[in-house]
Amino acid sequence: MNKSELLTKLDDTIEILESARDFKDTVKTIVSREHFLEFHINLAIEDLHELKELINEDDVS
């Protein structure tokens, strides 16, 4: 994974977390807040684990 791909992955994770944060108090929907937040938190956690593995494998250039 090159620097550009790493930065894109980090931007995606930031966007997921910002979306979850913005949702918590402003949006009412059929999907419960708990399920929505859990989904987005899980996505962010997966992305962060993936980044950690890539860094540990020294695949970052």
CHARMM-style PDB file with segment names, atoms N, HN, CA, C and O in Angstrom:
ATOM      1  N   MET     1       0.862  -1.167   0.000  1.00  0.00      PROA
ATOM      2  CA  MET     1       0.000   0.000   0.000  1.00  0.00      PROA
ATOM      3  C   MET     1       0.905   1.226   0.000  1.00  0.00      PROA
ATOM      4  O   MET     1       1.808   1.348   0.828  1.00  0.00      PROA
ATOM      5  N   ASN     2       0.652   2.120  -0.930  1.00  0.00      PROA
ATOM      6  HN  ASN     2      -0.081   2.021  -1.603  1.00  0.00      PROA
ATOM      7  CA  ASN     2       1.481   3.324  -0.988  1.00  0.00      PROA
ATOM      8  C   ASN     2       0.889   4.434  -0.118  1.00  0.00      PROA
ATOM      9  O   ASN     2      -0.193   4.290   0.451  1.00  0.00      PROA
ATOM     10  N   LYS     3       1.609   5.518  -0.034  1.00  0.00      PROA
ATOM     11  HN  LYS     3       2.488   5.634  -0.497  1.00  0.00      PROA
ATOM     12  CA  LYS     3       1.203   6.633   0.828  1.00  0.00      PROA
ATOM     13  C   LYS     3      -0.169   7.176   0.438  1.00  0.00      PROA
ATOM     14  O   LYS     3      -0.979   7.489   1.311  1.00  0.00      PROA
ATOM     15  N   SER     4      -0.434   7.290  -0.847  1.00  0.00      PROA
ATOM     16  HN  SER     4       0.224   7.036  -1.555  1.00  0.00      PROA
ATOM     17  CA  SER     4      -1.718   7.808  -1.319  1.00  0.00      PROA
ATOM     18  C   SER     4      -2.875   6.907  -0.892  1.00  0.00      PROA
ATOM     19  O   SER     4      -3.920   7.391  -0.457  1.00  0.00      PROA
ATOM     20  N   GLU     5      -2.683   5.600  -1.018  1.00  0.00      PROA
ATOM     21  HN  GLU     5      -1.835   5.206  -1.372  1.00  0.00      PROA
ATOM     22  CA  GLU     5      -3.728   4.650  -0.607  1.00  0.00      PROA
ATOM     23  C   GLU     5      -3.945   4.693   0.900  1.00  0.00      PROA
ATOM     24  O   GLU     5      -5.079   4.608   1.373  1.00  0.00      PROA
ATOM     25  N   LEU     6      -2.870   4.825   1.641  1.00  0.00      PROA
ATOM     26  HN  LEU     6      -1.949   4.894   1.257  1.00  0.00      PROA
ATOM     27  CA  LEU     6      -2.964   4.920   3.096  1.00  0.00      PROA
ATOM     28  C   LEU     6      -3.731   6.167   3.506  1.00  0.00      PROA
ATOM     29  O   LEU     6      -4.596   6.108   4.379  1.00  0.00      PROA
ATOM     30  N   LEU     7      -3.419   7.290   2.882  1.00  0.00      PROA
ATOM     31  HN  LEU     7      -2.716   7.338   2.172  1.00  0.00      PROA
ATOM     32  CA  LEU     7      -4.128   8.534   3.199  1.00  0.00      PROA
ATOM     33  C   LEU     7      -5.604   8.441   2.827  1.00  0.00      PROA
ATOM     34  O   LEU     7      -6.458   8.956   3.549  1.00  0.00      PROA
ATOM     35  N   THR     8      -5.908   7.794   1.717  1.00  0.00      PROA
ATOM     36  HN  THR     8      -5.214   7.375   1.131  1.00  0.00      PROA
ATOM     37  CA  THR     8      -7.308   7.601   1.321  1.00  0.00      PROA
ATOM     38  C   THR     8      -8.040   6.762   2.355  1.00  0.00      PROA
ATOM     39  O   THR     8      -9.172   7.080   2.721  1.00  0.00      PROA
ATOM     40  N   LYS     9      -7.406   5.691   2.833  1.00  0.00      PROA
ATOM     41  HN  LYS     9      -6.487   5.433   2.536  1.00  0.00      PROA
ATOM     42  CA  LYS     9      -8.018   4.829   3.842  1.00  0.00      PROA
ATOM     43  C   LYS     9      -8.256   5.609   5.131  1.00  0.00      PROA
ATOM     44  O   LYS     9      -9.307   5.467   5.757  1.00  0.00      PROA
ATOM     45  N   LEU    10      -7.301   6.423   5.526  1.00  0.00      PROA
ATOM     46  HN  LEU    10      -6.448   6.539   5.017  1.00  0.00      PROA
ATOM     47  CA  LEU    10      -7.473   7.243   6.729  1.00  0.00      PROA
ATOM     48  C   LEU    10      -8.601   8.256   6.544  1.00  0.00      PROA
ATOM     49  O   LEU    10      -9.397   8.469   7.460  1.00  0.00      PROA
ATOM     50  N   ASP    11      -8.676   8.878   5.378  1.00  0.00      PROA
ATOM     51  HN  ASP    11      -8.030   8.706   4.634  1.00  0.00      PROA
ATOM     52  CA  ASP    11      -9.767   9.817   5.098  1.00  0.00      PROA
ATOM     53  C   ASP    11     -11.123   9.116   5.161  1.00  0.00      PROA
ATOM     54  O   ASP    11     -12.087   9.674   5.685  1.00  0.00      PROA
ATOM     55  N   ASP    12     -11.198   7.895   4.628  1.00  0.00      PROA
ATOM     56  HN  ASP    12     -10.415   7.442   4.203  1.00  0.00      PROA
ATOM     57  CA  ASP    12     -12.443   7.126   4.682  1.00  0.00      PROA
ATOM     58  C   ASP    12     -12.853   6.845   6.121  1.00  0.00      PROA
ATOM     59  O   ASP    12     -14.029   6.955   6.469  1.00  0.00      PROA
ATOM     60  N   THR    13     -11.885   6.484   6.955  1.00  0.00      PROA
ATOM     61  HN  THR    13     -10.930   6.394   6.672  1.00  0.00      PROA
ATOM     62  CA  THR    13     -12.166   6.195   8.359  1.00  0.00      PROA
ATOM     63  C   THR    13     -12.627   7.453   9.084  1.00  0.00      PROA
ATOM     64  O   THR    13     -13.563   7.403   9.882  1.00  0.00      PROA
ATOM     65  N   ILE    14     -11.985   8.562   8.815  1.00  0.00      PROA
ATOM     66  HN  ILE    14     -11.224   8.603   8.167  1.00  0.00      PROA
ATOM     67  CA  ILE    14     -12.394   9.837   9.410  1.00  0.00      PROA
ATOM     68  C   ILE    14     -13.820  10.176   8.998  1.00  0.00      PROA
ATOM     69  O   ILE    14     -14.624  10.609   9.824  1.00  0.00      PROA
ATOM     70  N   GLU    15     -14.133   9.981   7.727  1.00  0.00      PROA
ATOM     71  HN  GLU    15     -13.481   9.629   7.056  1.00  0.00      PROA
ATOM     72  CA  GLU    15     -15.476  10.269   7.224  1.00  0.00      PROA
ATOM     73  C   GLU    15     -16.529   9.399   7.911  1.00  0.00      PROA
ATOM     74  O   GLU    15     -17.610   9.885   8.244  1.00  0.00      PROA
ATOM     75  N   ILE    16     -16.225   8.127   8.124  1.00  0.00      PROA
ATOM     76  HN  ILE    16     -15.347   7.732   7.854  1.00  0.00      PROA
ATOM     77  CA  ILE    16     -17.145   7.219   8.815  1.00  0.00      PROA
ATOM     78  C   ILE    16     -17.414   7.720  10.224  1.00  0.00      PROA
ATOM     79  O   ILE    16     -18.564   7.782  10.658  1.00  0.00      PROA
ATOM     80  N   LEU    17     -16.356   8.076  10.935  1.00  0.00      PROA
ATOM     81  HN  LEU    17     -15.422   8.025  10.583  1.00  0.00      PROA
ATOM     82  CA  LEU    17     -16.515   8.539  12.314  1.00  0.00      PROA
ATOM     83  C   LEU    17     -17.253   9.873  12.381  1.00  0.00      PROA
ATOM     84  O   LEU    17     -18.075  10.081  13.273  1.00  0.00      PROA
ATOM     85  N   GLU    18     -16.968  10.772  11.451  1.00  0.00      PROA
ATOM     86  HN  GLU    18     -16.300  10.603  10.726  1.00  0.00      PROA
ATOM     87  CA  GLU    18     -17.677  12.053  11.426  1.00  0.00      PROA
ATOM     88  C   GLU    18     -19.157  11.848  11.120  1.00  0.00      PROA
ATOM     89  O   GLU    18     -20.010  12.518  11.702  1.00  0.00      PROA
ATOM     90  N   SER    19     -19.461  10.941  10.226  1.00  0.00      PROA
ATOM     91  HN  SER    19     -18.768  10.396   9.753  1.00  0.00      PROA
ATOM     92  CA  SER    19     -20.846  10.644   9.886  1.00  0.00      PROA
ATOM     93  C   SER    19     -21.597  10.113  11.103  1.00  0.00      PROA
ATOM     94  O   SER    19     -22.726  10.523  11.370  1.00  0.00      PROA
ATOM     95  N   ALA    20     -20.970   9.208  11.832  1.00  0.00      PROA
ATOM     96  HN  ALA    20     -20.052   8.875  11.615  1.00  0.00      PROA
ATOM     97  CA  ALA    20     -21.599   8.661  13.034  1.00  0.00      PROA
ATOM     98  C   ALA    20     -21.801   9.749  14.083  1.00  0.00      PROA
ATOM     99  O   ALA    20     -22.848   9.811  14.728  1.00  0.00      PROA
ATOM    100  N   ARG    21     -20.801  10.601  14.248  1.00  0.00      PROA
ATOM    101  HN  ARG    21     -19.951  10.551  13.724  1.00  0.00      PROA
ATOM    102  CA  ARG    21     -20.904  11.694  15.224  1.00  0.00      PROA
ATOM    103  C   ARG    21     -22.033  12.654  14.855  1.00  0.00      PROA
ATOM    104  O   ARG    21     -22.830  13.040  15.710  1.00  0.00      PROA
ATOM    105  N   ASP    22     -22.098  13.035  13.581  1.00  0.00      PROA
ATOM    106  HN  ASP    22     -21.450  12.722  12.886  1.00  0.00      PROA
ATOM    107  CA  ASP    22     -23.121  13.973  13.133  1.00  0.00      PROA
ATOM    108  C   ASP    22     -24.525  13.390  13.257  1.00  0.00      PROA
ATOM    109  O   ASP    22     -25.486  14.117  13.509  1.00  0.00      PROA
ATOM    110  N   PHE    23     -24.637  12.083  13.079  1.00  0.00      PROA
ATOM    111  HN  PHE    23     -23.856  11.492  12.874  1.00  0.00      PROA
ATOM    112  CA  PHE    23     -25.938  11.433  13.124  1.00  0.00      PROA
ATOM    113  C   PHE    23     -26.525  11.382  14.524  1.00  0.00      PROA
ATOM    114  O   PHE    23     -27.739  11.502  14.690  1.00  0.00      PROA
ATOM    115  N   LYS    24     -25.689  11.207  15.521  1.00  0.00      PROA
ATOM    116  HN  LYS    24     -24.703  11.110  15.386  1.00  0.00      PROA
ATOM    117  CA  LYS    24     -26.171  10.872  16.857  1.00  0.00      PROA
ATOM    118  C   LYS    24     -27.226  11.816  17.408  1.00  0.00      PROA
ATOM    119  O   LYS    24     -28.081  11.379  18.178  1.00  0.00      PROA
ATOM    120  N   ASP    25     -27.201  13.079  17.048  1.00  0.00      PROA
ATOM    121  HN  ASP    25     -26.506  13.434  16.422  1.00  0.00      PROA
ATOM    122  CA  ASP    25     -28.162  14.016  17.615  1.00  0.00      PROA
ATOM    123  C   ASP    25     -29.057  14.688  16.584  1.00  0.00      PROA
ATOM    124  O   ASP    25     -29.961  15.435  16.956  1.00  0.00      PROA
ATOM    125  N   THR    26     -28.828  14.441  15.299  1.00  0.00      PROA
ATOM    126  HN  THR    26     -28.093  13.834  14.996  1.00  0.00      PROA
ATOM    127  CA  THR    26     -29.541  15.250  14.312  1.00  0.00      PROA
ATOM    128  C   THR    26     -30.515  14.511  13.415  1.00  0.00      PROA
ATOM    129  O   THR    26     -31.422  15.137  12.867  1.00  0.00      PROA
ATOM    130  N   VAL    27     -30.366  13.217  13.243  1.00  0.00      PROA
ATOM    131  HN  VAL    27     -29.629  12.709  13.688  1.00  0.00      PROA
ATOM    132  CA  VAL    27     -31.183  12.511  12.260  1.00  0.00      PROA
ATOM    133  C   VAL    27     -32.126  11.536  12.944  1.00  0.00      PROA
ATOM    134  O   VAL    27     -31.733  10.797  13.847  1.00  0.00      PROA
ATOM    135  N   LYS    28     -33.365  11.546  12.504  1.00  0.00      PROA
ATOM    136  HN  LYS    28     -33.684  12.147  11.771  1.00  0.00      PROA
ATOM    137  CA  LYS    28     -34.338  10.560  12.959  1.00  0.00      PROA
ATOM    138  C   LYS    28     -34.671   9.688  11.760  1.00  0.00      PROA
ATOM    139  O   LYS    28     -34.954  10.193  10.673  1.00  0.00      PROA
ATOM    140  N   THR    29     -34.636   8.389  11.961  1.00  0.00      PROA
ATOM    141  HN  THR    29     -34.406   7.979  12.843  1.00  0.00      PROA
ATOM    142  CA  THR    29     -34.860   7.464  10.854  1.00  0.00      PROA
ATOM    143  C   THR    29     -35.435   6.161  11.374  1.00  0.00      PROA
ATOM    144  O   THR    29     -35.543   5.952  12.582  1.00  0.00      PROA
ATOM    145  N   ILE    30     -35.800   5.290  10.452  1.00  0.00      PROA
ATOM    146  HN  ILE    30     -35.711   5.460   9.470  1.00  0.00      PROA
ATOM    147  CA  ILE    30     -36.324   3.980  10.828  1.00  0.00      PROA
ATOM    148  C   ILE    30     -35.243   3.164  11.537  1.00  0.00      PROA
ATOM    149  O   ILE    30     -35.535   2.410  12.465  1.00  0.00      PROA
ATOM    150  N   VAL    31     -34.007   3.317  11.101  1.00  0.00      PROA
ATOM    151  HN  VAL    31     -33.770   3.930  10.348  1.00  0.00      PROA
ATOM    152  CA  VAL    31     -32.891   2.612  11.719  1.00  0.00      PROA
ATOM    153  C   VAL    31     -32.603   3.260  13.070  1.00  0.00      PROA
ATOM    154  O   VAL    31     -32.505   4.483  13.174  1.00  0.00      PROA
ATOM    155  N   SER    32     -32.472   2.443  14.086  1.00  0.00      PROA
ATOM    156  HN  SER    32     -32.551   1.450  14.002  1.00  0.00      PROA
ATOM    157  CA  SER    32     -32.202   3.006  15.407  1.00  0.00      PROA
ATOM    158  C   SER    32     -30.808   3.619  15.455  1.00  0.00      PROA
ATOM    159  O   SER    32     -29.902   3.208  14.730  1.00  0.00      PROA
ATOM    160  N   ARG    33     -30.663   4.594  16.312  1.00  0.00      PROA
ATOM    161  HN  ARG    33     -31.399   4.928  16.901  1.00  0.00      PROA
ATOM    162  CA  ARG    33     -29.353   5.229  16.491  1.00  0.00      PROA
ATOM    163  C   ARG    33     -28.303   4.198  16.881  1.00  0.00      PROA
ATOM    164  O   ARG    33     -27.174   4.225  16.392  1.00  0.00      PROA
ATOM    165  N   GLU    34     -28.693   3.295  17.765  1.00  0.00      PROA
ATOM    166  HN  GLU    34     -29.611   3.273  18.162  1.00  0.00      PROA
ATOM    167  CA  GLU    34     -27.751   2.286  18.245  1.00  0.00      PROA
ATOM    168  C   GLU    34     -27.209   1.439  17.096  1.00  0.00      PROA
ATOM    169  O   GLU    34     -26.002   1.214  17.006  1.00  0.00      PROA
ATOM    170  N   HSD    35     -28.099   0.969  16.218  1.00  0.00      PROA
ATOM    171  HN  HSD    35     -29.079   1.152  16.292  1.00  0.00      PROA
ATOM    172  CA  HSD    35     -27.661   0.135  15.098  1.00  0.00      PROA
ATOM    173  C   HSD    35     -26.827   0.931  14.100  1.00  0.00      PROA
ATOM    174  O   HSD    35     -25.830   0.434  13.576  1.00  0.00      PROA
ATOM    175  N   PHE    36     -27.238   2.159  13.843  1.00  0.00      PROA
ATOM    176  HN  PHE    36     -28.048   2.562  14.268  1.00  0.00      PROA
ATOM    177  CA  PHE    36     -26.494   3.006  12.909  1.00  0.00      PROA
ATOM    178  C   PHE    36     -25.082   3.257  13.418  1.00  0.00      PROA
ATOM    179  O   PHE    36     -24.109   3.098  12.681  1.00  0.00      PROA
ATOM    180  N   LEU    37     -24.978   3.647  14.673  1.00  0.00      PROA
ATOM    181  HN  LEU    37     -25.768   3.776  15.272  1.00  0.00      PROA
ATOM    182  CA  LEU    37     -23.669   3.931  15.255  1.00  0.00      PROA
ATOM    183  C   LEU    37     -22.809   2.675  15.334  1.00  0.00      PROA
ATOM    184  O   LEU    37     -21.610   2.717  15.056  1.00  0.00      PROA
ATOM    185  N   GLU    38     -23.424   1.562  15.711  1.00  0.00      PROA
ATOM    186  HN  GLU    38     -24.397   1.528  15.937  1.00  0.00      PROA
ATOM    187  CA  GLU    38     -22.683   0.305  15.793  1.00  0.00      PROA
ATOM    188  C   GLU    38     -22.096  -0.067  14.431  1.00  0.00      PROA
ATOM    189  O   GLU    38     -20.943  -0.487  14.340  1.00  0.00      PROA
ATOM    190  N   PHE    39     -22.891   0.089  13.380  1.00  0.00      PROA
ATOM    191  HN  PHE    39     -23.828   0.430  13.454  1.00  0.00      PROA
ATOM    192  CA  PHE    39     -22.436  -0.214  12.028  1.00  0.00      PROA
ATOM    193  C   PHE    39     -21.228   0.645  11.655  1.00  0.00      PROA
ATOM    194  O   PHE    39     -20.219   0.127  11.177  1.00  0.00      PROA
ATOM    195  N   HSD    40     -21.332   1.951  11.872  1.00  0.00      PROA
ATOM    196  HN  HSD    40     -22.152   2.371  12.260  1.00  0.00      PROA
ATOM    197  CA  HSD    40     -20.247   2.855  11.498  1.00  0.00      PROA
ATOM    198  C   HSD    40     -19.005   2.666  12.371  1.00  0.00      PROA
ATOM    199  O   HSD    40     -17.879   2.763  11.883  1.00  0.00      PROA
ATOM    200  N   ILE    41     -19.207   2.404  13.629  1.00  0.00      PROA
ATOM    201  HN  ILE    41     -20.121   2.326  14.026  1.00  0.00      PROA
ATOM    202  CA  ILE    41     -18.068   2.144  14.512  1.00  0.00      PROA
ATOM    203  C   ILE    41     -17.350   0.876  14.076  1.00  0.00      PROA
ATOM    204  O   ILE    41     -16.120   0.834  14.053  1.00  0.00      PROA
ATOM    205  N   ASN    42     -18.114  -0.159  13.730  1.00  0.00      PROA
ATOM    206  HN  ASN    42     -19.113  -0.125  13.749  1.00  0.00      PROA
ATOM    207  CA  ASN    42     -17.501  -1.410  13.271  1.00  0.00      PROA
ATOM    208  C   ASN    42     -16.708  -1.207  11.986  1.00  0.00      PROA
ATOM    209  O   ASN    42     -15.628  -1.778  11.832  1.00  0.00      PROA
ATOM    210  N   LEU    43     -17.226  -0.405  11.061  1.00  0.00      PROA
ATOM    211  HN  LEU    43     -18.103   0.059  11.185  1.00  0.00      PROA
ATOM    212  CA  LEU    43     -16.487  -0.109   9.827  1.00  0.00      PROA
ATOM    213  C   LEU    43     -15.163   0.578  10.136  1.00  0.00      PROA
ATOM    214  O   LEU    43     -14.123   0.233   9.575  1.00  0.00      PROA
ATOM    215  N   ALA    44     -15.217   1.547  11.028  1.00  0.00      PROA
ATOM    216  HN  ALA    44     -16.062   1.828  11.483  1.00  0.00      PROA
ATOM    217  CA  ALA    44     -14.001   2.282  11.385  1.00  0.00      PROA
ATOM    218  C   ALA    44     -12.989   1.364  12.059  1.00  0.00      PROA
ATOM    219  O   ALA    44     -11.793   1.441  11.778  1.00  0.00      PROA
ATOM    220  N   ILE    45     -13.462   0.503  12.941  1.00  0.00      PROA
ATOM    221  HN  ILE    45     -14.434   0.440  13.169  1.00  0.00      PROA
ATOM    222  CA  ILE    45     -12.569  -0.433  13.627  1.00  0.00      PROA
ATOM    223  C   ILE    45     -11.907  -1.370  12.623  1.00  0.00      PROA
ATOM    224  O   ILE    45     -10.704  -1.620  12.704  1.00  0.00      PROA
ATOM    225  N   GLU    46     -12.686  -1.887  11.681  1.00  0.00      PROA
ATOM    226  HN  GLU    46     -13.663  -1.685  11.616  1.00  0.00      PROA
ATOM    227  CA  GLU    46     -12.128  -2.768  10.650  1.00  0.00      PROA
ATOM    228  C   GLU    46     -11.053  -2.045   9.842  1.00  0.00      PROA
ATOM    229  O   GLU    46      -9.986  -2.602   9.582  1.00  0.00      PROA
ATOM    230  N   ASP    47     -11.335  -0.815   9.449  1.00  0.00      PROA
ATOM    231  HN  ASP    47     -12.201  -0.363   9.660  1.00  0.00      PROA
ATOM    232  CA  ASP    47     -10.359  -0.038   8.682  1.00  0.00      PROA
ATOM    233  C   ASP    47      -9.079   0.187   9.480  1.00  0.00      PROA
ATOM    234  O   ASP    47      -7.979   0.072   8.939  1.00  0.00      PROA
ATOM    235  N   LEU    48      -9.220   0.504  10.751  1.00  0.00      PROA
ATOM    236  HN  LEU    48     -10.113   0.598  11.190  1.00  0.00      PROA
ATOM    237  CA  LEU    48      -8.046   0.756  11.579  1.00  0.00      PROA
ATOM    238  C   LEU    48      -7.223  -0.517  11.788  1.00  0.00      PROA
ATOM    239  O   LEU    48      -5.993  -0.464  11.790  1.00  0.00      PROA
ATOM    240  N   HSD    49      -7.896  -1.663  11.964  1.00  0.00      PROA
ATOM    241  HN  HSD    49      -8.895  -1.706  11.963  1.00  0.00      PROA
ATOM    242  CA  HSD    49      -7.171  -2.933  12.085  1.00  0.00      PROA
ATOM    243  C   HSD    49      -6.417  -3.245  10.796  1.00  0.00      PROA
ATOM    244  O   HSD    49      -5.273  -3.698  10.829  1.00  0.00      PROA
ATOM    245  N   GLU    50      -7.062  -3.001   9.672  1.00  0.00      PROA
ATOM    246  HN  GLU    50      -7.992  -2.633   9.645  1.00  0.00      PROA
ATOM    247  CA  GLU    50      -6.428  -3.239   8.376  1.00  0.00      PROA
ATOM    248  C   GLU    50      -5.188  -2.359   8.206  1.00  0.00      PROA
ATOM    249  O   GLU    50      -4.145  -2.826   7.749  1.00  0.00      PROA
ATOM    250  N   LEU    51      -5.309  -1.094   8.575  1.00  0.00      PROA
ATOM    251  HN  LEU    51      -6.156  -0.715   8.946  1.00  0.00      PROA
ATOM    252  CA  LEU    51      -4.163  -0.184   8.490  1.00  0.00      PROA
ATOM    253  C   LEU    51      -3.027  -0.637   9.402  1.00  0.00      PROA
ATOM    254  O   LEU    51      -1.859  -0.588   9.018  1.00  0.00      PROA
ATOM    255  N   LYS    52      -3.370  -1.075  10.600  1.00  0.00      PROA
ATOM    256  HN  LYS    52      -4.320  -1.115  10.912  1.00  0.00      PROA
ATOM    257  CA  LYS    52      -2.358  -1.542  11.547  1.00  0.00      PROA
ATOM    258  C   LYS    52      -1.604  -2.742  10.978  1.00  0.00      PROA
ATOM    259  O   LYS    52      -0.379  -2.813  11.073  1.00  0.00      PROA
ATOM    260  N   GLU    53      -2.342  -3.687  10.384  1.00  0.00      PROA
ATOM    261  HN  GLU    53      -3.338  -3.629  10.306  1.00  0.00      PROA
ATOM    262  CA  GLU    53      -1.707  -4.856   9.783  1.00  0.00      PROA
ATOM    263  C   GLU    53      -0.764  -4.452   8.653  1.00  0.00      PROA
ATOM    264  O   GLU    53       0.349  -4.968   8.548  1.00  0.00      PROA
ATOM    265  N   LEU    54      -1.210  -3.540   7.823  1.00  0.00      PROA
ATOM    266  HN  LEU    54      -2.114  -3.121   7.909  1.00  0.00      PROA
ATOM    267  CA  LEU    54      -0.378  -3.096   6.706  1.00  0.00      PROA
ATOM    268  C   LEU    54       0.900  -2.421   7.192  1.00  0.00      PROA
ATOM    269  O   LEU    54       1.977  -2.640   6.639  1.00  0.00      PROA
ATOM    270  N   ILE    55       0.773  -1.613   8.213  1.00  0.00      PROA
ATOM    271  HN  ILE    55      -0.102  -1.435   8.663  1.00  0.00      PROA
ATOM    272  CA  ILE    55       1.947  -0.937   8.770  1.00  0.00      PROA
ATOM    273  C   ILE    55       2.899  -1.962   9.382  1.00  0.00      PROA
ATOM    274  O   ILE    55       4.113  -1.870   9.201  1.00  0.00      PROA
ATOM    275  N   ASN    56       2.350  -2.935  10.105  1.00  0.00      PROA
ATOM    276  HN  ASN    56       1.363  -3.009  10.253  1.00  0.00      PROA
ATOM    277  CA  ASN    56       3.187  -3.966  10.718  1.00  0.00      PROA
ATOM    278  C   ASN    56       3.890  -4.830   9.681  1.00  0.00      PROA
ATOM    279  O   ASN    56       4.974  -5.351   9.944  1.00  0.00      PROA
ATOM    280  N   GLU    57       3.295  -4.987   8.516  1.00  0.00      PROA
ATOM    281  HN  GLU    57       2.415  -4.563   8.302  1.00  0.00      PROA
ATOM    282  CA  GLU    57       3.899  -5.783   7.447  1.00  0.00      PROA
ATOM    283  C   GLU    57       4.917  -4.980   6.643  1.00  0.00      PROA
ATOM    284  O   GLU    57       5.532  -5.505   5.716  1.00  0.00      PROA
ATOM    285  N   ASP    58       5.093  -3.725   6.993  1.00  0.00      PROA
ATOM    286  HN  ASP    58       4.593  -3.298   7.746  1.00  0.00      PROA
ATOM    287  CA  ASP    58       6.012  -2.832   6.282  1.00  0.00      PROA
ATOM    288  C   ASP    58       5.657  -2.688   4.810  1.00  0.00      PROA
ATOM    289  O   ASP    58       6.540  -2.532   3.966  1.00  0.00      PROA
ATOM    290  N   ASP    59       4.358  -2.739   4.497  1.00  0.00      PROA
ATOM    291  HN  ASP    59       3.641  -2.866   5.182  1.00  0.00      PROA
ATOM    292  CA  ASP    59       3.908  -2.563   3.121  1.00  0.00      PROA
ATOM    293  C   ASP    59       3.721  -1.097   2.768  1.00  0.00      PROA
ATOM    294  O   ASP    59       3.420  -0.771   1.619  1.00  0.00      PROA
ATOM    295  N   VAL    60       3.893  -0.214   3.735  1.00  0.00      PROA
ATOM    296  HN  VAL    60       4.137  -0.479   4.668  1.00  0.00      PROA
ATOM    297  CA  VAL    60       3.700   1.208   3.488  1.00  0.00      PROA
ATOM    298  C   VAL    60       4.985   1.773   2.902  1.00  0.00      PROA
ATOM    299  O   VAL    60       6.066   1.617   3.471  1.00  0.00      PROA
ATOM    300  N   SER    61       4.850   2.436   1.745  1.00  0.00      PROA
ATOM    301  HN  SER    61       3.972   2.563   1.283  1.00  0.00      PROA
ATOM    302  CA  SER    61       6.048   3.008   1.124  1.00  0.00      PROA
ATOM    303  C   SER    61       6.017   4.514   1.164  1.00  0.00      PROA
ATOM    304  OT1 SER    61       6.947   5.164   0.686  1.00  0.00      PROA
TER     305      SER     61
END
